[in-house]
Amino acid sequence: MAETLLYHFAFDPASRAARLALGEARIEWTETAVRPWEADCPVRDLNPSGMPPVLQTTHQGRALTLCEIASILGWIEDRTKDAVLLPGDAAERAEARRLVAWFERRFTDEVDAVLLHERMEKPLLRLGPPEARALREGREALKAHLALLESLAAARDWLAGRRLSQADLVAAAHLSILDYFGEVPWASWPSLKTWYMKIKSRPCFRPLLADRFPGVAAVAWYADLDF
């Protein structure tokens, strides 16, 4: 086994956040793509929830299995005494953590659980076509979240303040999947679009632009850095 191995599903927001964080922190790692809905998924033996991402690594000769995004982000910060993906300023660190929690709770519950269920999970699990009512509700919830993000992007260099942080990576992970399916009307949110173009241009983001969902073509601008 490689020293640092990530089990992930390309269209899982938390898995994408882990990939972005490892890349931004310049940690060498290898990957194993998994299908968490299948009975023989190896993650089921590693994480009690059965969900990716799971990172297997070593620290001072000790084997570690880190389950899900919070533990992976925490491990990245704990590896050195220097701030890696959190600002040095205490107020901005708190804001970054607030935004990460927002995406992992409210955004996941109100947007991903609806739109990604209809656009992604139903085809994978053969649950039938998307429901128009559910799509409308998910898009309305997304609109409310995008309005809040637009206000942050307009007022700050990055979402949590003056430097890129975990908040930007987690936000980009969620939004990039929705963008793949054409669910983000960027023209309505100019400051947020500028923020997304900045983070989309970073080296850590490049592998995500090659991801493809079976049977669904990416929106035309998905891989464009200047769109």
N, C-alpha and C positions, 0 to 999 in steps of 0.2 A: 504493500500500500504506500502511495505517495505520502509525504510528510503532512500535507494539508489537502484533504479531499472533500469536495462539496457535492452533496446529493441535492439535486434541484429539479424543478419543473419549470421550463422556460416561460410559461404564461401564468405562473403564480407570483403575485406581487412581492411576497416576502422573499421568495427565491431570487427574484430580480434585484431586490434591495441588497441581498447578501452578495451577489455578483458585483454590483456596483461598489459596495463598500470594500470588498477585498481588492478590487481593481484600483480604487482611489487610494487605498492605503498601501498599494504596491506590494502586496503579499503574494508570493508565488503559490499557486494552487492548481489542482487538476479537478476535473468534474466528472460526475456520473449523472446523466439525465435519468429521471425516474417518472413513473406514471402512478401517482398516489392512489388512484381509484382502482388499481389492479390488485388482486389478492396476493400476488407474489412480489409486491413492491418491497425492496430491501429496507426502505425507511421504516416500515412497520416493526421491524426488529430493533430499530435504533431509537425511535421516538415514541413514547406512549400514545401521543395523539395520532400517530401515523402520517404526519404531515411534514413536508419539506419546508424550509431547508434544514439540512443536518450537515454539520461540519465536523469531520474527524481530523484531529491534529495532535501535535505533541507540544508540551511546555516543560522545559527543564527535564526532559527524558520521560515525562509522564504522559500517557495517552489520554486525550480528552475527546469526548463526544458532546458537541454543542448543538442543542436542539432549538430550532426556530430563531427568528431574527433578533430578538432581544438579547439572547445569550451570545450570538455571533457579534453583534455590534459592541456589546460589553467587553468581549474578549479582545476585539481589535483595539479598544481604548486601553485595556489593562496591560497590553503587551509591552508598552513603554511608558516612561514618565511624561512624555510629551503628548499634548492634545493632538489627536489625529483627525477625527471626524466630529469633534465637538469644539466649539469656540473656547478660547481662554477666558473670556469674560463670563462671570457667573450668571449674569442676567440673560445673556445670549445662550448659554448652555441650558438654562431652564426653559427658554423659549424653544430651543431645538427639541428638547425632550417632550414638551407640550405638543408640538406639531407631529412628532413621531406617534405619540399616543392618539392624537386625533385621527391620523390615517389608519392606525391599527385597530381602532374601535369604530368611531362614527363613520368614517369614509368606507371602511370595509362593510359595515352593517347596512348603510343606507344606499351605497352606490354599487360596490363590487358584488354584494350578495344578490343584487337584482340584475344589473347589466351583464356582468360576467357570467352569471348563471344562465341568462337567456342567450347570450352570444357565444359562450364558450362551453359551459358545462353540459348544456342540453345536447349539442352535437356529439361531444365526447361520450356521453352516457346514453345516447340515442333516446332522448326523452321527448322528441318531437320538435316542431318549429317554435321560434320565439313568440311570445304572446304580446300583442300590441299594447295592451293595457300596462303590463309590467314594464315594457320598454319606455312608455311615456312617464311612468312613475320614477323609474331609474334616472331618466334624463332630467327630470325636474329636480331630483335630489342632487345630481351632478352639477346642475346649473347653480344651485345655492352654494355648493362647496367651491366652485370655480370663482364665484364672486368674492368670497373671502380670500382665496388665494391671490386673486388679482389685486386686491387692496394691499396685501403684503408685498407682492412683487413690485408694485408701483412705489412703495415707500422705502424699500430696502435694497441693498446690493444682492443679498440672497434671502431666502425665506425667513431665516431666524435672525438675520442681522448682517454683519459686515463680511463674513466669510462663509464659504460653503460648509455645510454640516450634514449630519445624519438626516436632518429634516429634508434637505434637498434631494438626497439619494432615495429616501423612502417615498417622497412625493413623486419623483420621476419614475420610480418603479411602478407605482399604481397608474399614473397617467399614461405612461408609455404603452401599457397593455390596452387601455381604452383607446388610445390613439391608433393602435394597430387596426382596430375594428371601426375606425372613423367616428368615434363617439365624442371627440373633443372639438368643439367649434372654435378653433384658435383665433379666428378673425374677430370674435366678440370679446376677446380678452388679450389686448395687445401687450400689456406689461408681462403677463404670465407667458405669453408666446416668446417674448424676448428672453425671459428666464429659461424657458425650456430649450431654446436654441443654444444658450450658453452651456447648459449642462449636457445637452445632446452632443456637443462638439468635444467633450472631454474624452480622453483615451479610454477610460473605464466604460464608456457607453457603447463603444463600437461593436462589441460582440452581440449586444442586444439587437442591433439593427439588422443582424443576419438571421434572427429568429423568424421562423415561419410556422403558422398554425395549420395543421393538415386540413385541406379542403377549403380554406378561406385565404384569399389573397390579401396582403396588407394594403391599407389605404395608400394612394399614389405617393404621398409625401412622407411616408413612414421613415424611410432611410435617408431622406434629404436633410442635410445639416442646415441649410438656409432655405426655408420653405415659406 
